[in-house]
Amino acid sequence: EVGLCVALYDILEIGEAHLYQGSAAQHTAVEFRLVIFRPFVGQILTGKVASCDMQGVRMTMGFFDDVYVPTSALQKPSR
């Protein structure tokens, strides 16, 4: 419920690696920061319409091609 992760910004800390019995995987605690796309309600976005139907509009924004806006979230009057 945070938004869309666009990129890893940086790694702040890498902890010790741990191996657990019965697992060949390495487990490491990592602290990092992300670039998140999370528009606020009412924000105006610029994109190109990829498709539309009675349920809403699917847009492409260049960096992400699967933005969906339901009919209920479109500005009035929209049809």
Buried (B, 14 or more C-beta within 10 A) or exposed (E): EEEBEEEEEEEEEEEEEEEEEEEEEEEEEEEEEEEEBEEEEEEEEEBEEBEEEEEBBBBBBEEEEEBEBEEEEEEEEEE
